[in-house]
């Protein structure tokens, strides 16, 4: 490898037999170089991304061909180049006004390229470096635009995995926001399992803790991109790169200017929770937080705010009893059961008469001494007691247990 730190194509270099002419380099990352170019026949500017792994590839200053270094690196390079092309094909199928379109994909010079529409403007990273922290309203408007693109991407089972200010462009002509660079994105099947295995890439301050491990992104997880979206908003309203994800396990996210509202602070903190399960479960919930609506990624616990979620009270409930002792099963007191008494007395008389008749027949038939007839007081306390126990059981089940269950579930 030469000592030249950036071995890009030189201005004037031609690709695809003169179809594209390189104007200048726009930027370089670990896996590729992006150029501004002209599509000659259409006379339009385009952006071209070249697969070029900085630590393994090289190019002589007087040649456009890319060399892969040692033979031991060649297999690795070929595998990553195939993934580069696969991801380009996935992005080419995306159709959303907030996502840059891909016009062409081809292989040349021992490497691979894809051609994108060129967005003339600046990234949000450049905007903040030029202006400092942005006003809250402007920053939130940018984030809402990115959120719309992410909702579309997530609906297709794709995680972007590299949302950050440098990958969000604002077009100068109409202030439209675009989400760029799907080089680290992963696609997942309908069961949420990854179908691509692009190399891990970490943007410190914007990547959540699970992204530091291959196992952490094996399954589809909108919360991973939501963390990065919240971290991007933090950067826009503070002007500072967010702290590494590992620090948020021990410290509360701070550093907000006084002008930032409590609503936006809490939305950012919720999105940047170190534990994935504590973040908003999807982009819609994060947008709701930005609007000041309360939401959670987990079932709520019963408290004063969630009391209305309790089951509707039964007619026999009294508000006073519920307020004074909400956790104790309410048993109806004995005076609450007198209503059935008249019917029981009538039934007792009828049954008693029937008993006397039966006893008289039995005495005459068996010539036996008649047994003492049961009185209402002897016969029906047992029945009444049984009903009282049954009513108590129903009351305890209907009025208490559902509330207790909700206290655990919600």
DRENDO-1510 file (C-alpha; in Angstrom, 1 decimal, always signed):
<recs>
REC; n; res; u; v; w
REC; 1; UNK; +0.0; +0.0; +0.0 .
REC; 2; UNK; +1.2; +3.5; -0.7 .
REC; 3; UNK; +1.5; +6.2; +2.0 .
REC; 4; UNK; -1.2; +8.3; +0.4 .
REC; 5; UNK; -4.0; +8.5; +3.0 .
REC; 6; UNK; -6.9; +8.9; +0.6 .
REC; 7; UNK; -6.5; +7.1; -2.8 .
REC; 8; UNK; -9.5; +8.3; -4.6 .
REC; 9; UNK; -10.2; +8.6; -8.3 .
REC; 10; UNK; -8.8; +11.8; -9.7 .
REC; 11; UNK; -11.0; +14.6; -11.2 .
REC; 12; UNK; -11.8; +13.9; -14.9 .
REC; 13; UNK; -11.6; +10.1; -14.4 .
REC; 14; UNK; -14.3; +8.3; -16.5 .
REC; 15; UNK; -16.5; +5.4; -15.6 .
REC; 16; UNK; -18.7; +3.2; -17.7 .
REC; 17; UNK; -16.9; +4.1; -20.9 .
REC; 18; UNK; -17.4; +7.8; -20.4 .
REC; 19; UNK; -21.0; +7.7; -19.1 .
REC; 20; UNK; -19.9; +9.3; -15.8 .
REC; 21; UNK; -17.1; +11.8; -15.2 .
REC; 22; UNK; -15.7; +12.3; -11.8 .
REC; 23; UNK; -15.7; +15.9; -10.5 .
REC; 24; UNK; -14.3; +15.6; -7.0 .
REC; 25; UNK; -14.4; +13.5; -3.9 .
REC; 26; UNK; -17.2; +14.3; -1.4 .
REC; 27; UNK; -16.1; +12.1; +1.4 .
REC; 28; UNK; -14.6; +8.8; +2.5 .
REC; 29; UNK; -15.6; +6.2; +5.2 .
REC; 30; UNK; -14.3; +2.9; +6.3 .
REC; 31; UNK; -16.0; +1.0; +3.4 .
REC; 32; UNK; -16.3; +3.5; +0.6 .
REC; 33; UNK; -15.5; +6.8; -1.2 .
REC; 34; UNK; -18.3; +9.1; -2.4 .
REC; 35; UNK; -17.7; +11.3; -5.4 .
REC; 36; UNK; -19.5; +14.1; -7.2 .
REC; 37; UNK; -19.8; +13.2; -10.8 .
REC; 38; UNK; -21.6; +14.3; -14.0 .
REC; 39; UNK; -23.8; +11.9; -16.0 .
REC; 40; UNK; -22.6; +13.1; -19.4 .
REC; 41; UNK; -25.6; +12.3; -21.7 .
REC; 42; UNK; -28.2; +13.7; -19.3 .
REC; 43; UNK; -25.9; +16.5; -18.2 .
REC; 44; UNK; -26.9; +16.1; -14.6 .
REC; 45; UNK; -24.9; +15.9; -11.4 .
REC; 46; UNK; -24.9; +12.6; -9.5 .
REC; 47; UNK; -23.2; +11.1; -6.5 .
REC; 48; UNK; -21.2; +7.9; -7.0 .
REC; 49; UNK; -20.2; +5.6; -4.1 .
REC; 50; UNK; -17.2; +3.3; -4.7 .
REC; 51; UNK; -16.5; +0.2; -2.6 .
REC; 52; UNK; -13.1; +0.9; -1.1 .
REC; 53; UNK; -12.1; -0.6; +2.2 .
REC; 54; UNK; -9.6; +1.9; +3.5 .
REC; 55; UNK; -7.6; -0.6; +5.6 .
REC; 56; UNK; -7.3; -3.2; +2.8 .
REC; 57; UNK; -7.6; -1.5; -0.6 .
REC; 58; UNK; -5.0; +0.5; -2.5 .
REC; 59; UNK; -4.8; +2.4; -5.8 .
REC; 60; UNK; -1.7; +3.7; -7.5 .
REC; 61; UNK; -1.8; +7.4; -8.2 .
REC; 62; UNK; -1.7; +6.9; -12.0 .
REC; 63; UNK; -4.3; +4.1; -12.1 .
REC; 64; UNK; -8.0; +3.8; -11.5 .
REC; 65; UNK; -7.8; +0.1; -10.7 .
REC; 66; UNK; -8.2; -1.0; -7.1 .
REC; 67; UNK; -5.9; -3.7; -5.7 .
REC; 68; UNK; -6.9; -5.9; -2.8 .
REC; 69; UNK; -3.7; -6.2; -1.0 .
REC; 70; UNK; -2.5; -9.6; +0.2 .
REC; 71; UNK; -4.1; -12.9; -0.9 .
REC; 72; UNK; -5.4; -13.5; +2.6 .
REC; 73; UNK; -7.5; -10.3; +2.3 .
REC; 74; UNK; -8.9; -11.2; -1.1 .
REC; 75; UNK; -11.6; -13.5; +0.2 .
REC; 76; UNK; -12.7; -11.0; +2.8 .
REC; 77; UNK; -12.8; -8.2; +0.3 .
REC; 78; UNK; -14.8; -10.3; -2.2 .
REC; 79; UNK; -17.4; -11.1; +0.4 .
REC; 80; UNK; -17.8; -7.5; +1.5 .
REC; 81; UNK; -18.0; -6.3; -2.1 .
REC; 82; UNK; -20.9; -8.8; -2.8 .
REC; 83; UNK; -22.7; -7.4; +0.3 .
REC; 84; UNK; -22.1; -3.9; -0.9 .
REC; 85; UNK; -23.8; -4.7; -4.2 .
REC; 86; UNK; -26.6; -6.6; -2.4 .
REC; 87; UNK; -27.4; -3.6; -0.1 .
REC; 88; UNK; -27.3; -1.3; -3.1 .
REC; 89; UNK; -30.0; -3.4; -4.8 .
REC; 90; UNK; -32.1; -3.2; -1.6 .
REC; 91; UNK; -31.8; +0.6; -1.5 .
REC; 92; UNK; -32.6; +0.8; -5.2 .
REC; 93; UNK; -36.1; -0.6; -4.4 .
REC; 94; UNK; -36.8; +2.0; -1.8 .
REC; 95; UNK; -39.3; +4.6; -2.9 .
REC; 96; UNK; -39.8; +7.5; -0.4 .
REC; 97; UNK; -39.3; +11.3; -0.8 .
REC; 98; UNK; -37.0; +11.4; +2.2 .
REC; 99; UNK; -34.6; +8.7; +0.9 .
REC; 100; UNK; -32.0; +9.3; -1.9 .
REC; 101; UNK; -32.7; +7.3; -5.0 .
REC; 102; UNK; -30.2; +5.0; -6.7 .
REC; 103; UNK; -30.0; +5.3; -10.5 .
REC; 104; UNK; -27.3; +2.7; -11.4 .
REC; 105; UNK; -25.2; -0.1; -10.1 .
REC; 106; UNK; -22.1; -1.6; -11.8 .
REC; 107; UNK; -18.7; -3.2; -11.3 .
REC; 108; UNK; -15.4; -1.7; -12.7 .
REC; 109; UNK; -11.8; -1.1; -11.8 .
REC; 110; UNK; -11.7; -4.3; -9.7 .
REC; 111; UNK; -14.4; -2.9; -7.4 .
REC; 112; UNK; -18.1; -1.9; -7.4 .
REC; 113; UNK; -20.1; +1.3; -7.6 .
REC; 114; UNK; -23.6; +2.7; -7.2 .
REC; 115; UNK; -24.9; +6.0; -8.6 .
REC; 116; UNK; -27.3; +8.1; -6.5 .
REC; 117; UNK; -29.1; +11.4; -7.0 .
REC; 118; UNK; -27.0; +14.3; -5.8 .
REC; 119; UNK; -28.4; +16.4; -3.0 .
REC; 120; UNK; -27.0; +20.0; -3.2 .
REC; 121; UNK; -27.1; +21.3; +0.3 .
REC; 122; UNK; -25.4; +20.4; +3.6 .
REC; 123; UNK; -25.7; +17.8; +6.3 .
REC; 124; UNK; -27.1; +18.6; +9.7 .
REC; 125; UNK; -23.6; +18.0; +11.1 .
REC; 126; UNK; -22.3; +20.8; +8.8 .
REC; 127; UNK; -25.3; +23.0; +9.7 .
REC; 128; UNK; -24.6; +22.8; +13.5 .
REC; 129; UNK; -20.9; +23.3; +13.0 .
REC; 130; UNK; -21.7; +26.5; +11.1 .
REC; 131; UNK; -24.5; +27.8; +13.2 .
REC; 132; UNK; -24.2; +26.2; +16.6 .
REC; 133; UNK; -27.1; +24.6; +18.4 .
REC; 134; UNK; -30.4; +24.9; +16.5 .
REC; 135; UNK; -33.7; +26.3; +17.9 .
REC; 136; UNK; -35.9; +23.6; +19.2 .
REC; 137; UNK; -38.7; +24.0; +16.7 .
REC; 138; UNK; -36.3; +23.8; +13.7 .
REC; 139; UNK; -34.5; +20.8; +15.2 .
REC; 140; UNK; -37.7; +18.9; +15.9 .
REC; 141; UNK; -39.0; +19.6; +12.4 .
REC; 142; UNK; -35.8; +18.0; +10.9 .
REC; 143; UNK; -36.2; +15.0; +13.2 .
REC; 144; UNK; -39.8; +14.5; +12.2 .
REC; 145; UNK; -38.9; +14.4; +8.6 .
REC; 146; UNK; -36.2; +11.7; +9.3 .
REC; 147; UNK; -38.8; +9.9; +11.4 .
REC; 148; UNK; -41.1; +9.6; +8.4 .
REC; 149; UNK; -38.3; +8.0; +6.3 .
REC; 150; UNK; -37.5; +5.6; +9.1 .
REC; 151; UNK; -41.1; +4.5; +9.4 .
REC; 152; UNK; -41.1; +3.6; +5.8 .
REC; 153; UNK; -37.8; +1.8; +6.1 .
REC; 154; UNK; -38.9; -0.1; +9.2 .
REC; 155; UNK; -42.2; -1.1; +7.4 .
REC; 156; UNK; -40.0; -3.1; +5.0 .
REC; 157; UNK; -38.1; -4.9; +7.7 .
REC; 158; UNK; -34.9; -2.8; +7.4 .
REC; 159; UNK; -32.8; -1.2; +10.1 .
REC; 160; UNK; -30.7; +1.8; +9.0 .
REC; 161; UNK; -28.2; +1.4; +11.8 .
REC; 162; UNK; -26.3; +4.6; +11.0 .
REC; 163; UNK; -28.7; +7.5; +11.7 .
REC; 164; UNK; -26.6; +10.5; +12.6 .
REC; 165; UNK; -26.3; +14.2; +11.7 .
REC; 166; UNK; -23.7; +13.5; +9.0 .
REC; 167; UNK; -26.1; +11.2; +7.2 .
REC; 168; UNK; -29.0; +13.6; +7.1 .
REC; 169; UNK; -28.9; +16.1; +4.2 .
REC; 170; UNK; -31.0; +19.2; +3.8 .
REC; 171; UNK; -31.4; +20.3; +0.2 .
REC; 172; UNK; -30.7; +24.0; -0.3 .
REC; 173; UNK; -33.4; +24.5; -3.0 .
REC; 174; UNK; -36.4; +23.5; -0.9 .
REC; 175; UNK; -35.2; +22.6; +2.6 .
REC; 176; UNK; -36.2; +19.0; +2.1 .
REC; 177; UNK; -34.6; +16.5; +4.4 .
REC; 178; UNK; -33.0; +13.2; +3.1 .
REC; 179; UNK; -31.7; +10.2; +4.9 .
REC; 180; UNK; -28.4; +9.0; +3.4 .
REC; 181; UNK; -25.9; +6.1; +3.6 .
REC; 182; UNK; -27.5; +2.7; +4.0 .
REC; 183; UNK; -24.1; +1.1; +3.9 .
REC; 184; UNK; -24.6; -0.5; +7.4 .
REC; 185; UNK; -28.3; -1.2; +7.0 .
REC; 186; UNK; -29.6; -4.7; +7.6 .
REC; 187; UNK; -32.7; -6.4; +6.1 .
REC; 188; UNK; -34.8; -8.8; +8.1 .
REC; 189; UNK; -37.4; -11.4; +7.1 .
REC; 190; UNK; -41.0; -11.5; +8.3 .
REC; 191; UNK; -39.8; -13.3; +11.5 .
REC; 192; UNK; -37.4; -10.5; +12.3 .
REC; 193; UNK; -34.3; -12.4; +11.5 .
REC; 194; UNK; -31.5; -10.8; +9.5 .
REC; 195; UNK; -31.1; -11.8; +5.9 .
REC; 196; UNK; -27.9; -9.8; +5.4 .
REC; 197; UNK; -24.7; -9.7; +7.4 .
REC; 198; UNK; -23.1; -6.4; +6.6 .
REC; 199; UNK; -20.1; -5.6; +8.8 .
REC; 200; UNK; -20.7; -3.7; +12.1 .
REC; 201; UNK; -20.1; +0.0; +12.0 .
REC; 202; UNK; -20.2; +2.2; +15.1 .
REC; 203; UNK; -20.8; +6.0; +15.2 .
REC; 204; UNK; -19.8; +6.7; +18.8 .
REC; 205; UNK; -22.5; +8.8; +20.6 .
REC; 206; UNK; -25.2; +7.7; +18.1 .
REC; 207; UNK; -25.0; +3.9; +18.3 .
REC; 208; UNK; -26.8; +2.2; +21.3 .
REC; 209; UNK; -25.0; -0.4; +23.3 .
REC; 210; UNK; -26.5; -3.4; +21.5 .
REC; 211; UNK; -25.0; -2.3; +18.2 .
REC; 212; UNK; -21.5; -2.9; +19.6 .
REC; 213; UNK; -22.1; -6.7; +19.3 .
REC; 214; UNK; -23.2; -8.8; +16.3 .
REC; 215; UNK; -25.7; -10.6; +18.5 .
REC; 216; UNK; -27.3; -7.2; +19.4 .
REC; 217; UNK; -28.5; -6.6; +15.8 .
REC; 218; UNK; -29.4; -10.2; +14.8 .
REC; 219; UNK; -33.1; -9.4; +15.1 .
REC; 220; UNK; -35.1; -6.5; +13.7 .
REC; 221; UNK; -35.3; -3.7; +16.3 .
REC; 222; UNK; -36.8; -0.2; +15.6 .
REC; 223; UNK; -35.5; +0.8; +19.0 .
REC; 224; UNK; -31.9; +0.7; +17.7 .
REC; 225; UNK; -32.6; +3.4; +15.1 .
REC; 226; UNK; -34.8; +5.3; +17.6 .
REC; 227; UNK; -31.8; +5.6; +20.0 .
REC; 228; UNK; -29.8; +7.1; +17.1 .
REC; 229; UNK; -32.7; +9.5; +16.2 .
REC; 230; UNK; -32.9; +10.7; +19.8 .
REC; 231; UNK; -29.1; +11.1; +19.9 .
REC; 232; UNK; -29.3; +13.1; +16.7 .
REC; 233; UNK; -31.9; +15.4; +18.2 .
REC; 234; UNK; -29.7; +15.9; +21.3 .
REC; 235; UNK; -26.8; +17.0; +19.0 .
REC; 236; UNK; -29.1; +19.5; +17.1 .
REC; 237; UNK; -30.4; +21.2; +20.3 .
REC; 238; UNK; -27.1; +21.1; +22.3 .
REC; 239; UNK; -24.4; +21.4; +19.6 .
REC; 240; UNK; -22.5; +18.6; +21.3 .
REC; 241; UNK; -22.0; +14.9; +20.4 .
REC; 242; UNK; -24.0; +12.7; +22.8 .
REC; 243; UNK; -22.0; +10.7; +25.4 .
REC; 244; UNK; -21.2; +7.1; +24.6 .
REC; 245; UNK; -24.0; +4.7; +25.2 .
REC; 246; UNK; -22.1; +2.9; +28.0 .
REC; 247; UNK; -22.1; +6.0; +30.2 .
REC; 248; UNK; -25.9; +6.2; +30.3 .
REC; 249; UNK; -26.1; +3.1; +32.5 .
REC; 250; UNK; -24.6; +5.2; +35.3 .
REC; 251; UNK; -25.5; +8.8; +34.6 .
REC; 252; UNK; -28.5; +10.8; +33.6 .
REC; 253; UNK; -28.4; +12.5; +30.2 .
REC; 254; UNK; -27.7; +16.2; +30.8 .
REC; 255; UNK; -26.2; +19.1; +29.0 .
REC; 256; UNK; -29.4; +20.7; +27.7 .
REC; 257; UNK; -29.6; +24.5; +27.2 .
REC; 258; UNK; -32.2; +26.2; +29.3 .
REC; 259; UNK; -34.3; +27.0; +26.2 .
REC; 260; UNK; -34.9; +23.3; +25.5 .
REC; 261; UNK; -38.4; +22.3; +26.7 .
REC; 262; UNK; -39.1; +19.6; +29.2 .
REC; 263; UNK; -41.1; +17.7; +26.6 .
REC; 264; UNK; -38.1; +17.5; +24.2 .
REC; 265; UNK; -35.7; +16.6; +27.0 .
REC; 266; UNK; -37.9; +13.8; +28.2 .
REC; 267; UNK; -38.4; +12.5; +24.6 .
REC; 268; UNK; -34.6; +12.4; +24.0 .
REC; 269; UNK; -34.0; +10.7; +27.4 .
REC; 270; UNK; -36.6; +8.1; +26.7 .
REC; 271; UNK; -35.2; +7.4; +23.2 .
REC; 272; UNK; -31.7; +7.1; +24.6 .
REC; 273; UNK; -32.4; +4.7; +27.4 .
REC; 274; UNK; -29.5; +2.2; +27.6 .
REC; 275; UNK; -31.8; -0.8; +27.8 .
REC; 276; UNK; -33.6; -1.3; +24.5 .
REC; 277; UNK; -36.9; -2.4; +26.1 .
REC; 278; UNK; -37.1; +0.9; +27.9 .
REC; 279; UNK; -37.2; +3.0; +24.7 .
REC; 280; UNK; -40.3; +3.7; +22.6 .
REC; 281; UNK; -41.2; +0.6; +20.7 .
REC; 282; UNK; -41.6; +2.3; +17.4 .
REC; 283; UNK; -41.1; +5.6; +15.6 .
REC; 284; UNK; -44.8; +6.6; +16.2 .
REC; 285; UNK; -44.4; +6.4; +19.9 .
REC; 286; UNK; -41.3; +8.6; +19.7 .
REC; 287; UNK; -43.2; +11.1; +17.7 .
REC; 288; UNK; -45.9; +11.1; +20.3 .
REC; 289; UNK; -43.3; +11.9; +23.0 .
REC; 290; UNK; -42.2; +14.9; +20.9 .
REC; 291; UNK; -45.8; +16.0; +21.0 .
REC; 292; UNK; -46.0; +15.8; +24.7 .
REC; 293; UNK; -48.1; +12.6; +24.7 .
REC; 294; UNK; -47.3; +10.1; +27.4 .
REC; 295; UNK; -46.3; +6.7; +26.0 .
REC; 296; UNK; -44.3; +3.7; +27.1 .
REC; 297; UNK; -42.5; +0.8; +25.6 .
REC; 298; UNK; -43.7; -1.4; +28.5 .
REC; 299; UNK; -47.1; -2.1; +30.1 .
REC; 300; UNK; -47.9; +0.6; +32.6 .
REC; 301; UNK; -48.3; +0.0; +36.3 .
REC; 302; UNK; -51.4; +1.1; +38.1 .
REC; 303; UNK; -51.1; +4.5; +39.6 .
REC; 304; UNK; -53.3; +7.6; +40.0 .
REC; 305; UNK; -53.0; +8.3; +36.3 .
REC; 306; UNK; -53.9; +4.8; +35.2 .
REC; 307; UNK; -56.8; +4.3; +37.6 .
REC; 308; UNK; -59.4; +4.8; +34.8 .
REC; 309; UNK; -58.1; +1.6; +33.3 .
REC; 310; UNK; -59.7; -0.4; +36.2 .
REC; 311; UNK; -62.8; -2.5; +35.5 .
REC; 312; UNK; -66.1; -0.8; +35.7 .
REC; 313; UNK; -67.4; -1.0; +39.3 .
REC; 314; UNK; -70.3; -3.4; +40.0 .
REC; 315; UNK; -73.6; -1.8; +41.1 .
REC; 316; UNK; -73.1; -2.8; +44.7 .
REC; 317; UNK; -69.7; -1.1; +45.0 .
REC; 318; UNK; -69.5; +2.2; +46.9 .
REC; 319; UNK; -66.9; +4.8; +46.1 .
REC; 320; UNK; -66.2; +5.4; +49.8 .
REC; 321; UNK; -65.2; +1.7; +50.3 .
REC; 322; UNK; -63.1; +1.7; +47.2 .
REC; 323; UNK; -61.2; +4.8; +48.2 .
REC; 324; UNK; -60.6; +3.9; +51.8 .
REC; 325; UNK; -59.4; +0.4; +51.3 .
REC; 326; UNK; -58.8; -0.3; +47.6 .
REC; 327; UNK; -56.7; -3.4; +48.1 .
REC; 328; UNK; -59.0; -5.4; +50.4 .
REC; 329; UNK; -61.7; -7.6; +48.9 .
REC; 330; UNK; -65.0; -6.2; +49.8 .
REC; 331; UNK; -67.4; -8.7; +51.3 .
REC; 332; UNK; -71.1; -7.8; +51.5 .
REC; 333; UNK; -72.1; -7.5; +55.1 .
REC; 334; UNK; -74.9; -9.8; +56.5 .
REC; 335; UNK; -77.5; -7.0; +56.5 .
REC; 336; UNK; -77.0; -6.8; +52.7 .
REC; 337; UNK; -78.8; -10.2; +52.3 .
REC; 338; UNK; -82.3; -9.6; +53.8 .
REC; 339; UNK; -84.1; -9.3; +50.4 .
REC; 340; UNK; -84.5; -13.1; +49.8 .
REC; 341; UNK; -86.0; -13.6; +53.3 .
REC; 342; UNK; -89.7; -13.3; +52.4 .
REC; 343; UNK; -89.3; -15.8; +49.6 .
REC; 344; UNK; -87.4; -18.1; +51.9 .
REC; 345; UNK; -90.2; -18.0; +54.6 .
REC; 346; UNK; -92.9; -18.9; +52.1 .
REC; 347; UNK; -90.8; -21.7; +50.7 .
REC; 348; UNK; -90.2; -22.9; +54.3 .
REC; 349; UNK; -93.9; -23.1; +55.0 .
REC; 350; UNK; -94.6; -25.0; +51.8 .
REC; 351; UNK; -91.8; -27.4; +52.4 .
REC; 352; UNK; -92.8; -27.9; +56.0 .
REC; 353; UNK; -96.3; -28.8; +55.0 .
REC; 354; UNK; -94.9; -31.3; +52.5 .
REC; 355; UNK; -92.7; -32.8; +55.1 .
REC; 356; UNK; -95.6; -33.3; +57.5 .
REC; 357; UNK; -97.6; -35.1; +54.8 .
REC; 358; UNK; -94.6; -37.3; +53.9 .
REC; 359; UNK; -93.9; -38.1; +57.6 .
REC; 360; UNK; -97.5; -39.0; +58.2 .
REC; 361; UNK; -97.5; -41.4; +55.3 .
REC; 362; UNK; -94.3; -43.0; +56.4 .
REC; 363; UNK; -95.5; -43.4; +60.0 .
REC; 364; UNK; -98.6; -45.1; +58.8 .
REC; 365; UNK; -96.7; -47.4; +56.5 .
REC; 366; UNK; -93.8; -48.3; +58.8 .
REC; 367; UNK; -95.5; -47.8; +62.1 .
REC; 368; UNK; -92.5; -45.9; +63.3 .
REC; 369; UNK; -92.3; -43.0; +65.7 .
REC; 370; UNK; -92.4; -39.7; +63.7 .
REC; 371; UNK; -89.2; -37.8; +63.6 .
REC; 372; UNK; -89.1; -34.2; +64.8 .
REC; 373; UNK; -89.9; -31.9; +61.9 .
REC; 374; UNK; -87.3; -29.5; +60.9 .
REC; 375; UNK; -88.2; -25.9; +61.6 .
REC; 376; UNK; -87.4; -23.0; +59.3 .
REC; 377; UNK; -84.7; -22.0; +61.8 .
REC; 378; UNK; -83.1; -25.4; +61.6 .
REC; 379; UNK; -83.5; -26.0; +57.8 .
REC; 380; UNK; -82.5; -22.7; +56.1 .
REC; 381; UNK; -79.7; -21.1; +58.0 .
REC; 382; UNK; -77.5; -23.7; +56.2 .
REC; 383; UNK; -78.8; -22.7; +52.8 .
REC; 384; UNK; -78.5; -19.0; +53.6 .
REC; 385; UNK; -74.9; -19.5; +54.9 .
REC; 386; UNK; -74.1; -21.4; +51.7 .
REC; 387; UNK; -75.4; -18.5; +49.6 .
REC; 388; UNK; -73.6; -16.0; +51.7 .
REC; 389; UNK; -70.3; -17.8; +51.0 .
REC; 390; UNK; -71.1; -18.1; +47.3 .
REC; 391; UNK; -72.0; -14.4; +47.1 .
REC; 392; UNK; -68.8; -13.5; +49.0 .
REC; 393; UNK; -66.8; -15.6; +46.5 .
REC; 394; UNK; -68.4; -13.9; +43.5 .
REC; 395; UNK; -67.9; -10.5; +45.0 .
REC; 396; UNK; -64.3; -11.2; +45.7 .
REC; 397; UNK; -63.7; -12.5; +42.1 .
REC; 398; UNK; -65.6; -9.7; +40.3 .
REC; 399; UNK; -64.6; -6.7; +42.3 .
REC; 400; UNK; -61.1; -7.5; +43.7 .
REC; 401; UNK; -59.0; -9.8; +41.6 .
REC; 402; UNK; -59.2; -8.0; +38.3 .
REC; 403; UNK; -58.0; -4.8; +40.1 .
REC; 404; UNK; -55.1; -6.7; +41.7 .
REC; 405; UNK; -54.2; -8.3; +38.4 .
REC; 406; UNK; -54.1; -4.9; +36.7 .
REC; 407; UNK; -51.8; -3.6; +39.4 .
REC; 408; UNK; -49.3; -6.3; +38.4 .
REC; 409; UNK; -49.8; -6.2; +34.6 .
REC; 410; UNK; -50.2; -2.5; +34.0 .
</recs>
